[in-house]
Amino acid sequence: MRPIPRHLTSWKPWFYRAMLPALRRLGPEGCDAALVAVGLVLGTVPGRRGRIDRRLRSARSALGCVWDLEVARSGLAGNLARFAARDCTLEGLADDEAIARFDVDGAGHLDAVLADGRGAILLGGHFGAYLSAMHWLVRRRVPMRAMVQRPRHVSAELARWFDRAGTAGDPDSLGRHPQSGFFLRRSMPPGEGVLRVLRARSALREGMAIFINGDVAWDAGCARPGRLLGRESNYQSAWADLAAITGAPVLPVFCSHRPGGRFSMTIDPPWSLSAGDQQRAVDRYLSRLESAIAAEPAEAIAHLLWASSPLAVLGDRPVGRPARPVPSAKPRVRVRGRVGPDRAPSPLR
C-alpha cells in the first residue's frame, strides 16, 4: 500500500500556504488576534499544557523569577501560532509599510556604527520574533550577511534576500560577498567552516554587518562554555572571536510580538571586545538573554518548548542548583555539528 504523502499529513503546508494567506486578508489586527486565538486553543491540549507548566516552573526556578504561572502559561500559549508564523505576517507589504509595524529602540546605535565603517556584529537569538527582526534589517537595506542555518517557511521578501544578497543581480551589494557562502549547516567539513569565518571577517573589514545567533548549543569548535536557564553547555562563540579579531562592535538584537501585528525591537548599545574578552562576552550575552526571558517568558518559546531547549535536555527538572561545568572547547576554527534549533520540532506539533 502506498503511504500517505507527507505533505498531506504535515501541518506546515496547510498553515503556511492556506491559513496564513487567509488570515493576512483580515488586516494586521485581525490576523494577529486570530493567531493568538489559535495558540490559546493549542495550549489547551492536555499533553502540551502539562509540558508548558513544567517548563515554566523550571525556568522560574532557574531565573529566580516570581511569575504568575497562569498568566505566563496564557501568554506562552497565545504566542505558539504567532511564533510559528515567523515573519510571514509581513508578506506582501511595501518597505515603508513593513518598517512602520516596528517600534525600534536603538536604531541609532546601528546607524552610527555602520557610518563609522568598522562593520558590526548583530547578535541575535531565537527569542521572540527573531526572524521579523531580520526582516526589518533587510527591508531597511542594512548591508548585511547572515551567518545562520537558512530558515525555512519565511516570507517571500526574506527568501528573495537569501537568494540574491551579494549576487550579480543584487543592486545593493554590487556582487560582493554572496549570502550563499555564509550559510551554516548541521554538518560541515572543517574547511567549509573556516571559509565562512574568513568570509565574515572580510565582510566586516569592508564595513558590513554580520548577523549571527548567540544562543546556539555547539558541540564542536568555535564554542565556549556558558550557562542558560540553569544548564551548562558549550555555545557558539564565533561572533566573539570575530569581534576580537576585527574590532567590529557587537550589538545584541531582540524583537518581541506586540498586539495588532506590531513588533517591539531593541538594538543594544555596542560592545567592544579585545583579545581575551571572548568568554566574558559569551557570559554577558547569555545573561542578557536570560534577563529578556525573565521579563517576557511568553516570547521564549524556543528556549522553553523546543526539543533542543535547555529545559528539554534536562528532562523538565527544576534547575536552580548549579550543574557541573562543561570543559571549554579547544581553540580551533571548525564549524561542525549541531548548528542550532532552527529545524527543531515546532511547538505546533
PyMOL commands that set and color helices and strands:
alter all, ss='L'
color gray80, all
select helices_A, chain A and resi 6-9+11-24+27-42+46-63+69-78+80-84+88-90+95-99+107-115+130-139+156-164+179-181+190-205+238-246+259-261+278-295+297-299+301-305+310-313+341-343
alter helices_A, ss='H'
color red, helices_A
select strands_A, chain A and resi 102-105+120-124+144-146+209-213+223-228+231-236+250-258+262-267
alter strands_A, ss='S'
color yellow, strands_A
deselect
rebuild
show_as cartoon
